Amino acid sequence: MNQINNKTIQILLADDHSLIRQGIVFLLEDIELDCEIFQASNLQQALETVKNQSIDITIIDAHFPDGNSMTILPEIKKISPETKILVFTGIEEDKYALKFINAGANGFLSKMSEEEEIKQAILKMLEKGEYISPTTQALLMNSMKNPTLINPLSSLTERELQIAEMYAEGYGNLEIANRLDVKQNTVSTIKRRIFDKLGIENIVELIELIKNK
């Protein structure tokens, strides 16, 4: 059996589709890892498993019915700093990989990848603690020249950042409008612009970006 440091590896598979989890189980069997596998179908289950087990590697989807996994990556790292996180997802790598890595992921892998690449990614996560695909490597290189790729908040204007931070503090459109002495529909327009620039869909994702800036 393939072992890392002569120990049984504890792996968490977190995906709301059981077929995806089962597919990864088959790949792990092919690799012949000496591992114990835990499964979670939502974010809450994933967090509970990390709290209660000594998870070495978490293979997690980006989106679940109960939210975006980006929001719990910092929490996983806080609970278990040694746990390595591989985001395994169908969303576009070129748009989202750096955001997830910035939030705490150690690797990002597309569900469109070939079987062999998935196996290699899992082995590299276990052996080196990270998996950086050629696509993500190129993004990281570009981010050195363009900081907005890895810190999307830097793409916001001063006013947009001010309003984003107020949303993150729990203020609503009306409260923000009153505090800044602007019209409420102006705030709504800026909110849409903030979401578009950051590639996010809701306030929860915005709060996570603000927390990790």
N, CA, C and O of each residue as an XYZ file, in Angstrom:
852
protein
N       0.832     -1.196      0.000
C       0.000      0.000      0.000
C       0.870      1.251      0.000
O       1.964      1.271      0.564
N       0.359      2.287     -0.644
C       1.058      3.559     -0.717
C       0.794      4.346      0.565
O      -0.341      4.743      0.825
N       1.840      4.575      1.371
C       1.696      5.327      2.601
C       2.553      6.572      2.547
O       3.575      6.620      1.863
N       2.111      7.587      3.290
C       2.909      8.790      3.436
C       3.397      8.821      4.885
O       2.590      8.842      5.815
N       4.719      8.823      5.075
C       5.297      8.821      6.425
C       4.783      7.657      7.272
O       4.629      7.793      8.486
N       4.517      6.513      6.636
C       4.121      5.289      7.345
C       2.913      5.463      8.263
O       2.849      4.862      9.335
N       1.971      6.275      7.843
C       0.775      6.442      8.660
C      -0.471      6.317      7.791
O      -0.435      6.527      6.579
N      -1.571      5.968      8.450
C      -2.849      5.918      7.738
C      -3.331      7.348      7.515
O      -3.475      8.122      8.461
N      -3.574      7.683      6.262
C      -4.001      9.033      5.906
C      -5.510      9.174      6.125
O      -6.286      8.306      5.724
N      -5.914     10.266      6.760
C      -7.345     10.534      6.949
C      -7.776     11.594      5.939
O      -7.288     12.724      5.944
N      -8.708     11.188      5.071
C      -9.142     12.049      3.968
C     -10.636     12.350      4.084
O     -11.452     11.452      4.292
N     -10.970     13.618      3.947
C     -12.379     14.042      3.937
C     -12.788     14.390      2.510
O     -12.158     15.225      1.861
N     -13.844     13.746      2.029
C     -14.412     14.062      0.717
C     -15.692     14.848      0.948
O     -16.674     14.310      1.458
N     -15.679     16.116      0.574
C     -16.835     16.982      0.806
C     -17.415     17.445     -0.526
O     -16.833     18.281     -1.218
N     -18.568     16.886     -0.869
C     -19.255     17.226     -2.120
C     -20.721     16.850     -1.952
O     -21.029     15.821     -1.350
N     -21.620     17.664     -2.471
C     -23.039     17.347     -2.277
C     -23.534     16.291     -3.258
O     -24.689     15.870     -3.186
N     -22.661     15.855     -4.184
C     -23.024     14.788     -5.113
C     -22.310     13.493     -4.711
O     -21.081     13.423     -4.741
N     -23.081     12.477     -4.338
C     -22.486     11.224     -3.874
C     -21.679     10.540     -4.978
O     -20.701      9.852     -4.688
N     -22.077     10.720     -6.240
C     -21.335     10.103     -7.353
C     -19.908     10.644     -7.444
O     -18.974      9.897     -7.734
N     -19.745     11.940     -7.197
C     -18.413     12.541     -7.227
C     -17.568     11.957     -6.095
O     -16.413     11.582     -6.297
N     -18.164     11.887     -4.897
C     -17.420     11.325     -3.758
C     -17.012      9.881     -4.039
O     -15.883      9.480     -3.754
N     -17.947      9.095     -4.606
C     -17.647      7.696     -4.892
C     -16.563      7.566     -5.950
O     -15.725      6.668     -5.882
N     -16.582      8.467     -6.930
C     -15.551      8.455     -7.972
C     -14.163      8.678     -7.396
O     -13.196      8.046     -7.823
N     -14.066      9.590     -6.412
C     -12.772      9.847     -5.772
C     -12.340      8.636     -4.943
O     -11.157      8.300     -4.890
N     -13.313      7.985     -4.294
C     -13.007      6.763     -3.535
C     -12.354      5.728     -4.457
O     -11.360      5.101     -4.091
N     -12.922      5.555     -5.659
C     -12.363      4.591     -6.619
C     -10.921      4.966     -6.993
O     -10.055      4.098     -7.098
N     -10.676      6.278     -7.193
C      -9.327      6.729     -7.542
C      -8.355      6.472     -6.396
O      -7.213      6.071     -6.620
N      -8.813      6.705     -5.164
C      -7.959      6.451     -4.001
C      -7.622      4.970     -3.885
O      -6.517      4.601     -3.486
N      -8.589      4.127     -4.238
C      -8.341      2.677     -4.222
C      -7.308      2.299     -5.289
O      -6.468      1.426     -5.074
N      -7.386      2.977     -6.453
C      -6.403      2.720     -7.520
C      -4.989      3.098     -7.072
O      -4.018      2.405     -7.373
N      -4.901      4.218     -6.343
C      -3.597      4.679     -5.867
C      -3.061      3.739     -4.789
O      -1.859      3.694     -4.529
N      -3.971      2.993     -4.170
C      -3.637      2.077     -3.072
C      -3.060      2.808     -1.871
O      -2.069      2.382     -1.279
N      -3.704      3.921     -1.524
C      -3.314      4.651     -0.320
C      -3.837      3.925      0.907
O      -4.944      3.387      0.895
N      -3.051      3.913      1.950
C      -3.523      3.402      3.232
C      -4.265      4.561      3.898
O      -3.662      5.373      4.601
N      -5.564      4.628      3.672
C      -6.305      5.790      4.138
C      -7.653      5.436      4.749
O      -8.246      4.397      4.459
N      -8.111      6.341      5.605
C      -9.455      6.257      6.160
C     -10.231      7.409      5.550
O      -9.799      8.560      5.607
N     -11.382      7.095      4.964
C     -12.138      8.104      4.221
C     -13.388      8.533      4.989
O     -14.167      7.701      5.454
N     -13.559      9.849      5.111
C     -14.761     10.430      5.697
C     -15.483     11.206      4.589
O     -14.846     11.725      3.672
N     -16.800     11.280      4.678
C     -17.559     11.966      3.643
C     -18.508     12.999      4.247
O     -19.044     12.809      5.339
N     -18.702     14.097      3.512
C     -19.627     15.147      3.936
C     -20.377     15.636      2.708
O     -19.790     15.802      1.638
N     -21.675     15.868      2.865
C     -22.485     16.332      1.735
C     -22.862     17.808      1.842
O     -23.511     18.348      0.946
N     -22.455     18.470      2.947
C     -22.691     19.904      3.072
C     -21.573     20.543      3.898
O     -20.728     19.846      4.460
N     -21.581     21.858      3.961
C     -20.494     22.583      4.630
C     -20.462     22.304      6.129
O     -19.387     22.160      6.711
N     -21.634     22.227      6.754
C     -21.689     21.982      8.186
C     -21.087     20.625      8.544
O     -20.335     20.504      9.510
N     -21.429     19.603      7.747
C     -20.857     18.265      7.975
C     -19.337     18.295      7.814
O     -18.606     17.658      8.573
N     -18.878     19.044      6.818
C     -17.439     19.140      6.581
C     -16.734     19.738      7.796
O     -15.708     19.220      8.237
N     -17.281     20.828      8.336
C     -16.686     21.467      9.511
C     -16.697     20.540     10.716
O     -15.708     20.447     11.444
N     -17.815     19.855     10.928
C     -17.930     18.940     12.065
C     -16.885     17.819     11.971
O     -16.293     17.419     12.974
N     -16.672     17.323     10.750
C     -15.692     16.252     10.565
C     -14.285     16.733     10.881
O     -13.513     16.028     11.530
N     -13.951     17.937     10.422
C     -12.626     18.500     10.702
C     -12.438     18.709     12.200
O     -11.341     18.520     12.725
N     -13.507     19.097     12.887
C     -13.432     19.298     14.345
C     -13.210     17.979     15.082
O     -12.483     17.928     16.074
N     -13.839     16.920     14.591
C     -13.858     15.658     15.341
C     -12.825     14.623     14.898
O     -12.605     13.628     15.589
N     -12.190     14.855     13.744
C     -11.211     13.883     13.226
C      -9.903     14.603     12.886
O      -9.898     15.810     12.646
N      -8.811     13.867     12.866
C      -7.512     14.446     12.487
C      -7.352     14.320     10.970
O      -6.631     13.451     10.480
N      -8.024     15.187     10.249
C      -8.035     15.113      8.786
C      -6.710     15.618      8.212
O      -6.265     16.721      8.529
N      -6.090     14.798      7.364
C      -4.846     15.199      6.706
C      -5.122     16.016      5.445
O      -4.443     17.006      5.173
N      -6.122     15.590      4.686
C      -6.447     16.295      3.447
C      -7.959     16.336      3.246
O      -8.658     15.335      3.403
N      -8.431     17.511      2.900
C      -9.845     17.700      2.575
C      -9.965     17.976      1.080
O      -9.350     18.911      0.567
N     -10.744     17.175      0.394
C     -11.031     17.403     -1.027
C     -12.461     17.921     -1.069
O     -13.402     17.186     -0.773
N     -12.621     19.187     -1.437
C     -13.913     19.857     -1.258
C     -14.364     20.587     -2.518
O     -13.549     21.171     -3.234
N     -15.654     20.551     -2.779
C     -16.234     21.271     -3.910
C     -16.283     22.768     -3.575
O     -16.139     23.154     -2.415
N     -16.485     23.596     -4.588
C     -16.564     25.042     -4.359
C     -17.945     25.470     -3.879
O     -18.065     26.349     -3.026
N     -18.989     24.846     -4.428
C     -20.354     25.282     -4.112
C     -21.188     24.136     -3.548
O     -21.128     23.000     -4.020
N     -21.961     24.470     -2.531
C     -22.895     23.539     -1.905
C     -24.248     24.228     -1.793
O     -24.317     25.455     -1.868
N     -25.336     23.459     -1.613
C     -26.640     24.092     -1.424
C     -26.657     25.065     -0.235
O     -27.423     26.028     -0.226
N     -25.794     24.800      0.778
C     -25.785     25.691      1.944
C     -24.678     26.747      1.875
O     -24.367     27.375      2.887
N     -24.080     26.950      0.695
C     -23.138     28.057      0.560
C     -21.902     27.740     -0.257
O     -21.769     26.665     -0.841
N     -20.992     28.722     -0.277
C     -19.726     28.631     -1.003
C     -18.649     28.162     -0.031
O     -18.500     28.734      1.048
N     -17.898     27.129     -0.403
C     -16.905     26.584      0.525
C     -15.787     27.583      0.832
O     -15.068     27.413      1.817
N     -15.629     28.629      0.000
C     -14.620     29.648      0.288
C     -14.842     30.253      1.677
O     -13.900     30.667      2.353
N     -16.121     30.292      2.082
C     -16.454     30.917      3.364
C     -15.978     30.101      4.562
O     -15.824     30.648      5.654
N     -15.741     28.785      4.375
C     -15.329     27.976      5.533
C     -13.847     27.584      5.503
O     -13.347     26.983      6.454
N     -13.150     27.918      4.428
C     -11.730     27.546      4.355
C     -10.925     28.146      5.517
O     -10.133     27.436      6.137
N     -11.112     29.448      5.827
C     -10.362     30.000      6.965
C     -10.709     29.301      8.277
O      -9.852     29.147      9.147
N     -11.971     28.877      8.421
C     -12.398     28.193      9.643
C     -11.750     26.814      9.753
O     -11.324     26.399     10.831
N     -11.684     26.104      8.613
C     -11.013     24.792      8.609
C      -9.561     24.956      9.045
O      -9.060     24.175      9.854
N      -8.881     25.976      8.506
C      -7.475     26.211      8.834
C      -7.304     26.611     10.298
O      -6.302     26.281     10.933
N      -8.300     27.329     10.824
C      -8.237     27.742     12.233
C      -8.401     26.526     13.152
O      -7.693     26.386     14.149
N      -9.345     25.653     12.796
C      -9.593     24.438     13.594
C      -8.416     23.482     13.491
O      -7.965     22.921     14.490
N      -7.921     23.303     12.262
C      -6.856     22.316     12.018
C      -5.848     22.858     11.007
O      -5.954     22.569      9.815
N      -4.859     23.648     11.474
C      -3.889     24.280     10.567
C      -3.127     23.290      9.679
O      -2.670     23.642      8.591
N      -2.999     22.043     10.160
C      -2.233     21.043      9.402
C      -3.030     20.419      8.257
O      -2.449     19.795      7.369
N      -4.341     20.579      8.268
C      -5.180     19.996      7.213
C      -4.912     20.693      5.883
O      -4.959     21.920      5.796
N      -4.632     19.907      4.853
C      -4.420     20.458      3.518
C      -5.738     20.397      2.742
O      -6.473     19.412      2.819
N      -6.022     21.461      1.997
C      -7.314     21.579      1.315
C      -7.127     21.624     -0.193
O      -6.436     22.495     -0.721
N      -7.756     20.664     -0.883
C      -7.777     20.657     -2.348
C      -9.200     20.970     -2.799
O     -10.124     20.202     -2.531
N      -9.375     22.092     -3.479
C     -10.685     22.441     -4.030
C     -10.842     21.704     -5.353
O     -10.060     21.902     -6.282
N     -11.859     20.856     -5.429
C     -12.108     20.021     -6.605
C     -13.482     20.403     -7.141
O     -14.505     20.048     -6.557
N     -13.499     21.128     -8.253
C     -14.733     21.798     -8.643
C     -14.899     21.933    -10.152
O     -13.958     21.732    -10.920
N     -16.102     22.274    -10.550
C     -16.396     22.468    -11.961
C     -16.321     23.926    -12.388
O     -16.475     24.228    -13.571
N     -16.084     24.848    -11.435
C     -16.029     26.271    -11.798
C     -14.695     26.597    -12.471
O     -13.734     25.835    -12.368
N     -14.648     27.744    -13.164
C     -13.497     28.081    -14.000
C     -12.248     28.342    -13.160
O     -12.240     29.195    -12.273
N     -11.201     27.593    -13.463
C      -9.950     27.732    -12.720
C      -9.350     29.121    -12.894
O      -8.855     29.712    -11.934
N      -9.394     29.646    -14.131
C      -8.744     30.933    -14.374
C      -9.433     32.091    -13.655
O      -8.813     33.131    -13.430
N     -10.710     31.926    -13.290
C     -11.426     32.988    -12.594
C     -11.370     32.843    -11.080
O     -11.386     33.841    -10.360
N     -11.305     31.606    -10.592
C     -11.505     31.395     -9.158
C     -10.338     30.781     -8.394
O     -10.317     30.869     -7.166
N      -9.376     30.171     -9.057
C      -8.314     29.447     -8.342
C      -7.598     30.331     -7.327
O      -7.419     29.930     -6.176
N      -7.186     31.529     -7.739
C      -6.422     32.386     -6.833
C      -7.268     32.853     -5.658
O      -6.747     33.037     -4.558
N      -8.562     33.046     -5.872
C      -9.436     33.473     -4.770
C      -9.508     32.387     -3.703
O      -9.462     32.679     -2.508
N      -9.621     31.127     -4.139
C      -9.685     30.029     -3.172
C      -8.337     29.832     -2.482
O      -8.288     29.568     -1.280
N      -7.250     29.958     -3.233
C      -5.921     29.829     -2.627
C      -5.698     30.958     -1.623
O      -5.127     30.742     -0.553
N      -6.143     32.143     -1.967
C      -6.018     33.287     -1.061
C      -6.833     33.074      0.214
O      -6.486     33.590      1.276
N      -7.926     32.302      0.096
C      -8.793     32.042      1.253
C      -8.271     30.891      2.110
O      -8.785     30.655      3.204
N      -7.252     30.170      1.623
C      -6.673     29.109      2.448
C      -6.491     27.756      1.773
O      -5.920     26.845      2.372
N      -6.968     27.607      0.532
C      -6.801     26.326     -0.164
C      -5.336     26.086     -0.507
O      -4.589     27.027     -0.776
N      -4.932     24.817     -0.494
C      -3.564     24.440     -0.864
C      -3.469     23.937     -2.298
O      -2.379     23.660     -2.799
N      -4.621     23.822     -2.953
C      -4.637     23.365     -4.332
C      -6.013     23.573     -4.935
O      -7.008     23.712     -4.223
N      -6.052     23.591     -6.250
C      -7.311     23.815     -6.977
C      -7.265     22.922     -8.209
O      -6.312     22.961     -8.987
N      -8.320     22.109     -8.374
C      -8.339     21.139     -9.472
C      -9.714     21.105    -10.128
O     -10.738     21.054     -9.447
N      -9.725     21.134    -11.444
C     -10.978     21.088    -12.188
C     -11.538     19.672    -12.256
O     -10.791     18.705    -12.399
N     -12.854     19.562    -12.153
C     -13.504     18.256    -12.297
C     -13.430     17.745    -13.734
O     -13.775     16.596    -14.010
N     -12.979     18.604    -14.645
C     -12.806     18.202    -16.036
C     -11.454     17.528    -16.258
O     -11.165     17.061    -17.360
N     -10.627     17.475    -15.216
C      -9.286     16.880    -15.344
C      -9.360     15.392    -15.641
O     -10.327     14.719    -15.284
N      -8.330     14.893    -16.295
C      -8.216     13.465    -16.559
C      -7.930     12.720    -15.251
O      -7.408     13.298    -14.297
N      -8.279     11.434    -15.220
C      -8.075     10.613    -14.018
C      -6.650     10.694    -13.502
O      -6.424     10.845    -12.301
N      -5.679     10.592    -14.421
C      -4.272     10.572    -14.010
C      -3.881     11.874    -13.312
O      -3.131     11.864    -12.336
N      -4.397     12.994    -13.821
C      -4.069     14.284    -13.194
C      -4.668     14.364    -11.792
O      -4.039     14.889    -10.873
N      -5.880     13.843    -11.630
C      -6.521     13.846    -10.306
C      -5.692     13.017     -9.323
O      -5.466     13.437     -8.188
N      -5.241     11.840     -9.761
C      -4.404     10.994     -8.900
C      -3.115     11.725     -8.522
O      -2.712     11.725     -7.358
N      -2.476     12.344     -9.510
C      -1.227     13.060     -9.244
C      -1.449     14.239     -8.296
O      -0.612     14.528     -7.441
N      -2.584     14.912     -8.460
C      -2.900     16.051     -7.585
C      -3.037     15.587     -6.139
O      -2.519     16.226     -5.223
N      -3.738     14.474     -5.938
C      -3.934     13.942     -4.579
C      -2.590     13.536     -3.975
O      -2.319     13.834     -2.812
N      -1.749     12.860     -4.754
C      -0.438     12.438     -4.255
C       0.447     13.636     -3.918
O       1.157     13.619     -2.912
N       0.409     14.676     -4.755
C       1.220     15.866     -4.483
C       0.716     16.597     -3.248
O       1.508     17.145     -2.483
N      -0.605     16.607     -3.051
C      -1.160     17.226     -1.844
C      -0.632     16.511     -0.605
O      -0.299     17.151      0.393
N      -0.556     15.186     -0.672
C      -0.111     14.397      0.475
C       1.399     14.483      0.684
O       1.871     14.537      1.819
N       2.149     14.495     -0.407
C       3.604     14.469     -0.304
C       4.211     15.850     -0.093
O       5.169     16.008      0.665
N       3.639     16.857     -0.776
C       4.233     18.205     -0.730
C       3.339     19.243     -0.041
O       3.766     20.365      0.232
N       2.094     18.846      0.234
C       1.196     19.777      0.917
C       0.511     20.770      0.017
O      -0.196     21.659      0.491
N       0.717     20.626     -1.303
C       0.041     21.538     -2.232
C      -0.019     20.918     -3.622
O       0.744     20.013     -3.960
N      -0.965     21.445     -4.424
C      -1.012     21.064     -5.835
C      -1.296     22.330     -6.630
O      -2.374     22.915     -6.525
N      -0.336     22.737     -7.410
C      -0.493     23.926     -8.246
C      -0.423     23.485     -9.701
O       0.640     23.102    -10.189
N      -1.550     23.539    -10.387
C      -1.606     23.120    -11.793
C      -0.870     24.134    -12.667
O      -0.616     25.254    -12.224
N      -0.525     23.762    -13.896
C       0.115     24.730    -14.806
C      -0.719     25.999    -14.992
O      -0.175     27.100    -15.074
N      -2.043     25.835    -15.057
C      -2.921     27.011    -15.214
C      -2.800     27.940    -14.025
O      -2.664     29.153    -14.187
N      -2.851     27.365    -12.813
C      -2.763     28.193    -11.609
C      -1.364     28.784    -11.447
O      -1.217     29.902    -10.954
N      -0.332     28.034    -11.863
C       1.028     28.572    -11.825
C       1.122     29.837    -12.665
O       1.727     30.829    -12.258
N       0.511     29.783    -13.850
C       0.519     30.961    -14.735
C      -0.234     32.122    -14.096
O       0.178     33.277    -14.208
N      -1.351     31.805    -13.418
C      -2.128     32.851    -12.739
C      -1.300     33.490    -11.623
O      -1.318     34.708    -11.446
N      -0.572     32.655    -10.871
C       0.255     33.178     -9.783
C       1.352     34.094    -10.325
O       1.661     35.127     -9.731
N       1.933     33.703    -11.453
C       2.961     34.550    -12.069
C       2.361     35.878    -12.506
O       2.950     36.939    -12.298
N       1.174     35.804    -13.118
C       0.510     37.035    -13.565
C       0.121     37.914    -12.386
O       0.140     39.141    -12.484
N      -0.236     37.275    -11.260
C      -0.688     38.040    -10.097
C       0.439     38.892     -9.512
O       0.187     39.890     -8.837
N       1.694     38.485     -9.778
C       2.822     39.294     -9.308
C       2.865     40.626    -10.050
O       3.333     41.635     -9.522
N       2.367     40.608    -11.284
C       2.323     41.845    -12.071
C       0.994     42.569    -11.895
O       0.910     43.789    -12.034
N      -0.063     41.775    -11.581
C      -1.403     42.345    -11.440
C      -2.008     41.884    -10.120
O      -2.662     40.842    -10.077
N      -1.802     42.646     -9.036
C      -2.247     42.234     -7.700
C      -3.743     41.982     -7.575
O      -4.167     41.278     -6.660
N      -4.568     42.549     -8.487
C      -6.019     42.347     -8.376
C      -6.402     40.891     -8.578
O      -7.481     40.475     -8.155
N      -5.522     40.092     -9.228
C      -5.836     38.678     -9.444
C      -5.876     37.907     -8.132
O      -6.724     37.035     -7.937
N      -4.942     38.240     -7.225
C      -4.896     37.508     -5.971
C      -5.574     38.273     -4.842
O      -6.014     37.665     -3.866
N      -5.665     39.595     -4.956
C      -6.405     40.400     -3.992
C      -7.422     41.238     -4.748
O      -7.170     42.404     -5.051
N      -8.587     40.635     -5.057
C      -9.577     41.325     -5.884
C     -10.056     42.639     -5.300
O     -10.538     43.497     -6.040
N      -9.934     42.825     -3.970
C     -10.394     44.072     -3.351
C      -9.611     45.276     -3.872
O     -10.105     46.403     -3.847
N      -8.382     45.028     -4.346
C      -7.579     46.143     -4.855
C      -8.136     46.711     -6.155
O      -7.697     47.762     -6.624
N      -9.118     45.998     -6.739
C      -9.748     46.513     -7.969
C     -10.851     47.529     -7.663
O     -11.341     48.206     -8.567
N     -11.242     47.636     -6.383
C     -12.332     48.541     -6.001
C     -11.829     49.973     -5.840
O     -10.684     50.202     -5.453
N     -12.706     50.934     -6.145
C     -12.392     52.330     -5.858
C     -12.492     52.550     -4.350
O     -12.988     51.691     -3.621
N     -12.023     53.696     -3.895
C     -12.070     54.003     -2.458
C     -13.508     53.973     -1.935
O     -13.767     53.449     -0.851
N     -14.444     54.539     -2.709
C     -15.848     54.559     -2.292
C     -16.448     53.149     -2.302
O     -17.199     52.786     -1.397
N     -16.115     52.356     -3.328
C     -16.617     50.972     -3.400
C     -16.119     50.152     -2.208
O     -16.873     49.378     -1.618
N     -14.830     50.331     -1.858
C     -14.278     49.601     -0.720
C     -14.941     50.039      0.580
O     -15.214     49.216      1.454
N     -15.201     51.338      0.702
C     -15.874     51.862      1.899
C     -17.251     51.228      2.062
O     -17.625     50.818      3.161
N     -18.008     51.148      0.961
C     -19.348     50.564      1.006
C     -19.272     49.049      1.223
O     -20.087     48.487      1.954
N     -18.298     48.390      0.593
C     -18.119     46.943      0.794
C     -17.879     46.643      2.263
O     -18.437     45.688      2.803
N     -17.045     47.462      2.918
C     -16.745     47.247      4.337
C     -17.970     47.495      5.210
O     -18.146     46.841      6.238
N     -18.815     48.436      4.802
C     -20.046     48.709      5.560
C     -21.028     47.540      5.435
O     -21.688     47.169      6.406
N     -21.118     46.967      4.238
C     -21.941     45.757      4.066
C     -21.415     44.641      4.965
O     -22.184     43.932      5.614
N     -20.085     44.498      4.989
C     -19.465     43.434      5.791
C     -19.720     43.640      7.285
O     -19.743     42.678      8.052
N     -19.911     44.893      7.693
C     -20.195     45.201      9.099
C     -21.670     45.025      9.444
O     -22.065     45.161     10.602
N     -22.492     44.718      8.417
C     -23.896     44.433      8.685
C     -24.879     45.545      8.338
O     -26.075     45.426      8.604
N     -24.379     46.615      7.748
C     -25.278     47.712      7.361
C     -26.057     47.350      6.097
O     -25.537     46.666      5.215
N     -27.307     47.811      6.014
C     -28.135     47.607      4.832
C     -28.063     48.808      3.901
O     -27.415     49.806      4.217
N     -28.728     48.714      2.750
C     -28.684     49.801      1.756
C     -29.127     51.148      2.329
O     -28.477     52.169      2.102
N     -30.241     51.144      3.075
C     -30.782     52.398      3.603
C     -29.825     53.023      4.612
O     -29.579     54.229      4.579
N     -29.287     52.198      5.510
C     -28.349     52.708      6.514
C     -27.103     53.288      5.858
O     -26.614     54.340      6.267
N     -26.589     52.599      4.839
C     -25.399     53.086      4.139
C     -25.703     54.399      3.428
O     -24.910     55.339      3.474
N     -26.862     54.453      2.770
C     -27.267     55.679      2.069
C     -27.354     56.856      3.036
O     -26.886     57.952      2.729
N     -27.957     56.629      4.208
C     -28.102     57.705      5.202
C     -26.745     58.145      5.745
O     -26.496     59.340      5.902
N     -25.881     57.196      6.026
C     -24.564     57.524      6.584
C     -23.692     58.288      5.588
O     -22.936     59.183      5.966
N     -23.811     57.918      4.297
C     -22.977     58.561      3.269
C     -23.678     59.731      2.585
O     -23.107     60.411      1.732
N     -24.946     59.947      2.988
C     -25.758     61.033      2.417
C     -25.851     60.935      0.895
O     -25.621     61.903      0.171
N     -26.197     59.728      0.437
C     -26.434     59.496     -0.991
C     -27.772     58.785     -1.147
O     -28.370     58.350     -0.163
N     -28.239     58.668     -2.391
C     -29.519     57.997     -2.630
C     -29.363     56.481     -2.467
O     -28.294     55.918     -2.705
N     -30.463     55.840     -2.054
C     -30.421     54.394     -1.828
C     -30.142     53.637     -3.124
O     -29.432     52.631     -3.120
N     -30.715     54.133     -4.255
C     -30.468     53.412     -5.514
C     -29.020     53.570     -5.979
O     -28.515     52.739     -6.734
N     -28.353     54.633     -5.529
C     -26.920     54.792     -5.817
C     -26.123     53.700     -5.110
O     -25.197     53.122     -5.679
N     -26.501     53.427     -3.856
C     -25.840     52.375     -3.083
C     -26.064     51.018     -3.747
O     -25.143     50.207     -3.846
N     -27.298     50.779     -4.202
C     -27.623     49.513     -4.870
C     -26.794     49.327     -6.134
O     -26.316     48.229     -6.420
N     -26.628     50.416     -6.888
C     -25.831     50.366     -8.118
C     -24.373     50.035     -7.806
O     -23.750     49.218     -8.485
N     -23.838     50.682     -6.768
C     -22.446     50.427     -6.377
C     -22.293     48.993     -5.882
O     -21.277     48.347     -6.138
N     -23.318     48.493     -5.164
C     -23.273     47.110     -4.676
C     -23.147     46.136     -5.845
O     -22.330     45.216     -5.807
N     -23.965     46.342     -6.893
C     -23.897     45.470     -8.077
C     -22.508     45.536     -8.708
O     -21.961     44.521     -9.138
N     -21.943     46.753     -8.756
C     -20.621     46.940     -9.354
C     -19.553     46.210     -8.526
O     -18.636     45.607     -9.084
N     -19.675     46.270     -7.204
C     -18.740     45.580     -6.307
C     -18.799     44.077     -6.556
O     -17.767     43.421     -6.694
N     -20.022     43.534     -6.611
C     -20.202     42.094     -6.823
C     -19.630     41.671     -8.171
O     -18.987     40.627     -8.273
N     -19.861     42.481     -9.210
C     -19.344     42.164    -10.551
C     -17.817     42.150    -10.555
O     -17.202     41.237    -11.106
N     -17.213     43.159     -9.941
C     -15.751     43.260     -9.935
C     -15.114     42.107     -9.168
O     -14.060     41.601     -9.553
N     -15.761     41.696     -8.081
C     -15.188     40.651     -7.219
C     -15.582     39.249     -7.652
O     -15.028     38.269     -7.154
N     -16.542     39.139     -8.580
C     -16.990     37.829     -9.040
C     -17.696     37.043     -7.952
O     -17.546     35.825     -7.858
N     -18.473     37.750     -7.121
C     -19.187     37.095     -6.023
C     -20.689     37.266     -6.212
O     -21.142     38.036     -7.059
N     -21.455     36.526     -5.400
C     -22.911     36.519     -5.577
C     -23.683     36.983     -4.357
O     -24.874     37.277     -4.458
N     -23.026     37.055     -3.200
C     -23.774     37.433     -2.000
C     -22.870     38.071     -0.949
O     -21.647     38.102     -1.091
N     -23.506     38.581      0.114
C     -22.797     39.290      1.173
C     -21.853     38.359      1.945
O     -20.785     38.781      2.389
N     -22.252     37.094      2.102
C     -21.397     36.145      2.840
C     -20.023     36.045      2.177
O     -18.997     36.069      2.857
N     -20.009     35.934      0.846
C     -18.736     35.856      0.123
C     -17.955     37.160      0.271
O     -16.729     37.147      0.376
N     -18.678     38.296      0.280
C     -18.027     39.598      0.445
C     -17.355     39.688      1.818
O     -16.226     40.163      1.935
N     -18.059     39.230      2.848
C     -17.514     39.264      4.213
C     -16.215     38.468      4.283
O     -15.252     38.899      4.917
N     -16.190     37.304      3.631
C     -14.975     36.474      3.656
C     -13.804     37.180      2.969
O     -12.669     37.120      3.442
N     -14.091     37.850      1.848
C     -13.020     38.573      1.155
C     -12.481     39.707      2.020
O     -11.274     39.943      2.077
N     -13.398     40.405      2.694
C     -12.980     41.524      3.562
C     -12.138     40.986      4.726
O     -11.123     41.581      5.090
N     -12.566     39.858      5.305
C     -11.853     39.261      6.445
C     -10.433     38.847      6.061
O      -9.505     38.931      6.865
N     -10.285     38.392      4.796
C      -8.993     37.849      4.354
C      -8.128     38.855      3.614
O      -7.099     38.489      3.046
N      -8.532     40.105      3.614
C      -7.772     41.065      2.802
C      -6.408     41.376      3.436
O      -5.637     42.164      2.888
